Amino acid sequence: MAQSIHKTEAEYTPHPIEFYQDNPLIEALPCYLEYGGIDILKMLSTSPERPHPEAGIRQRSEWLFQLSSNLFIPLVRHYELAALITALILQGYENRQPVNGQYVSILQRVYHERQQGNLDEDFGSSISDSPLMLSLIGARRIGKTRALEQEMNAMYPQVIHHNSPDMGAVFDQVVYLKADVPSGATVKALCMSILSELSRVTGNSYADGIRKNTKLESLRSRLESLCNAHCVGIIILDEAQNLLGSQSPKTDKTELLNFIAEFSNTVNAPIIFAGTPKILEICQQEMSGFGTMGCLQWDRMRYRDRDWNEFVGELWKYNVLPFKVPVIPEEIEETLYDLSQGIPDILVKLFILAQMRTLAVASELTEQGRPVLMYRDTIQDVHDDCFGAVKPMTEILRSGDSGCMAKIADMSLDYAAFDKAFENAMKQESSIINENCDDSMYEEPDQKLLLAGMAEQLLLSMKVTVTDEIRNVIRQYLDENEEAAVRDTVSAALDYVFRKTGSEQNG
């Protein structure tokens, strides 16, 4: 079945800045100048609709299944990146005026040649003197690719169809392209990666007919012509560290980097490079223009810094366990950070899978007189069972080694195995829930049981070992004090611990 290609019909809105007015490539785009930071962050935020408060355990587990691929929590860094992307797109389109002269000629010629099946003629043009380039650098799983995809999808249509008589030609404007830099990249392989993506988003068979013996100049000419014809706004090259593939001789690397600069100039499209800290070698040594618009270096979230507080505070809202705890307990927060080391992808997967495991053992917790809450031991067990593939990375980060990021960049971690282990674990926990869960027992949560669980969490955060004996003390106190608060319950348990400790010392 052929893929359905979505194209947005062009609607032209005069741009509020005179500098950008009368350029249909810009005026067909959404304008975000009147949007504040909060508005942009809301636009970027995505999640499935939360389950109803009375939803059963099976419904909650199904919702968690959808959460990992649909949750995006934006931070200030995402707003800053969005502002840079917008600036790059506008600057790239600044000198391209389809209603004036050169571009009309190019568009008309490509349109007629395409109708005749001829795409080999060179329609390239050189307009810009220096390429616009931005580098986004960070460790794997830090969220670079997801952020770029989310921002482009949320803020801009990818393909805009122009069919206005004033344009002088019918064509599809491609606002953004995202292609991966192939492993052991060569100029030809990179051209094919970009051309294949252009074919996919436009629904055209541009990549057909390319053979191993196709000459590089012919391939480059076709790619540059088509990018010009589609007025490509910005190109994102992901996995940019592959530009330094160890299999490529230095001369090939130089040729590749020079090609990127020339290509960006010829099609007048800014380029964003996304990759691991390895690409700093290019920024600092081989090509000063690699980051003409700057190099953004994204670090992991640090415990209790602004990004961590915002992220984990928002993430906790997606805790759908039956017994609600409004604020994340300190011990749970510490454990999540320790095991994820502030890497967003690891943190989210750990948080989701810990909930699935808790739902799977809900009946056991109830039999033990414990509320169905997230416990530290559950998080640790989930991590030990399913996160072995990324454990070497988190151990290096935990060590605090000043050269840890460089070491991680050189590690060969099996992220595919990590994703597969997470997926399999989710399916396994879901199967257990579907086989053993009895939703009826959770319809009316026992408030005393909830208070007991919250008191236990607070005691654990104080480094108190909570034994069955202490749990009995908590339950007895709650039975004898109908209006007891969590703080009073914790105080009663601590009094018991101090008395017992003193008695043992005296004995």
Buried (B, 14 or more C-beta within 10 A) or exposed (E): EEEEEEBBEBEBEEBEEEEBEEBBBBBBBEBBEEBEBEEBBEBBBEBBEEBEEEBBBBBBBBBBBEBBEEBBBBBEBBBEBBEBBBBBBBBBBBEBBBBEEBBBEBBBBBEEBBEEEEBEEEBBBEBBEEBBBBBBBBBBBBBBBBBBBBBBBBBBBBBBBBEBEEBBBEBBBBBBBBBBBBEEBBBBBBBBBBBBBBBBBBBBEBBEEBEEEBEEEEBBBBBBBBBBBBBBBBBBBBBBBBBBBEEBEEEBBEBBBEBBBBBBBBBBBBBBBBBBBBBBBBBEEBBEBBBBBEBBBBBBBEBEEEBBEBBBEBBBEBBBBBBEBEEBBEBBBBBBBBBBBBBBBBBBBBBBBBBBBBBBBBBEBBEEBBBBBBBBEBBBBBBEEBBEBBBBBBEBBEEEEEEBBEBBBEEEBEEEEBBEBBBEBBEBBBEBBEEEBEBEBBEEBEEBBBBBBBBBBBBBBEEBEBEEEBBEBBBEBBEEEEEBEBEBBBBBBBEBBEEEEEEEEEE
